[in-house]
Amino acid sequence: QVQLVESGGGLVQAGGSLRVSCAASGSILSFNEMGWYRQVPGKERDMVATITVGGTTNYVDSVKGRFTISRDSARNSVYLQMNSLRPEDTAVYYCNARTWSSPWSKRDYWGQGTQVTVSS
């Protein structure tokens, strides 16, 4: 059983900063990859940032230079530092944990999400 709990969302003005956190029920090193995704009503959930067990990070183009994903394995937590926030960053942010044993055998775990609202 995997549990992911997000926190740290809220309301912030454009240009401001926010850090969202994801606490996992077990060792984050047991997952091949963890990341942050976001979703707005009526649209698909999109990848924002990921970090592999080896520490490699990846970001969607729209957040490069503004967002930073990091982890604290001792606390079983993953963080997303969001700077220079824009109204288009407004979404529910979800924590994701992914495992795979082969390209055709992948499993995703999701948190319940935390709302981030950026006012203009």
N, C-alpha and C positions, 0 to 999 in steps of 0.2 A: 504494500500500500504506500503510495507516494502522495504527500501533501505539500502544496506550494501556497504560501500566503503572502500576498502583496500588501504593501503599505507605503505611505508617504505621498499619495496623490493629494490634489487640492486645486485651489484657484490661485492663479498667478497672472500678473500683467505681462503683456508682450515685452520681451527683452529681459525678463526675469529668469530665475533659476529654480530648479526643483530636483530633488533626488528621491527616486522610488526604490524600494527595497523588496527583495523576495527571500523569504525564509523557507528552506526545505526541511522536511521531516527527517531526512537522512543525509549522508555525505553527498555533497554535490560532485565529488570526484567519481561517484558511481555512474554518472551520466556522461555520454560522449560529448554532449553539447548542452549549454543552457543559453537562454536568450530572452529578449523582450520583444513582444509583438503588440500592435495596437489596432483598434477597430472602432469605427464610428458606425452609428445606426444605418442599416441598409447597405453597408459595404463589407467587403471581405477583410479578414484579418491579415495584416501585413507585417513582415519582419522589420524590426527596427535595428536590433543589434544582437549579435551572438558571440559567445566565447566557448571555445572547445576545452576539453579537459587538459590539453597541452598549453592553453593560454592564448591561442590564436583568436583574434577578434575580427569581426566583420560588421559593417554598417550599411544601411541603406543610404544612397547618395544624398538624400535630402537632409540627413542629420550629421553627415561627416563634418568634423571640426567643431560641432556644437555639443554632441552627446558622447559620453564615455561609459562603457560597460566595464565593471570590475567585479571581483569576487573576494570573499573571505572564507576560505575553506574551514577554518577553525570555528566559525559561526554558522557554517552551512548556508551562507547567504550570497546573493548576487545583487548588484546595485546598478542603477542607471542614473548617472549624473547628467542632467539636462540643463544646458545653458543657452542663452539667447533664444528663449522660447518664442514661438510664433503662434498666431491663432490657428494655423493649420496643423499644429501639433496636438490640438485638442482631440482627445480620444480616451477610450478605456484601455489602459495598458495592462497586458497580461504577461505573467512569467511563464516561461516554457522550459521544460526539461526533455531532452531527446536521447533515446538510446537506439543503437542499431547493431545488429550482428552481421548483416549483409545489406546490400542496396535494396533488397526486396523485403526486408524484415526490420521495420522501424516502428518505434512507439513514442508517442508524445504524451506528456503530462502537462496539465494546465492549472494555473491558479484561478481564483474567482475574479480577478481584475481590480484595478484601482483607477478611479476617474482623475484625469488631468484636464483642467480647463484653463485655456490661455485667453484672456480678454484683450481686445484691441483698444 
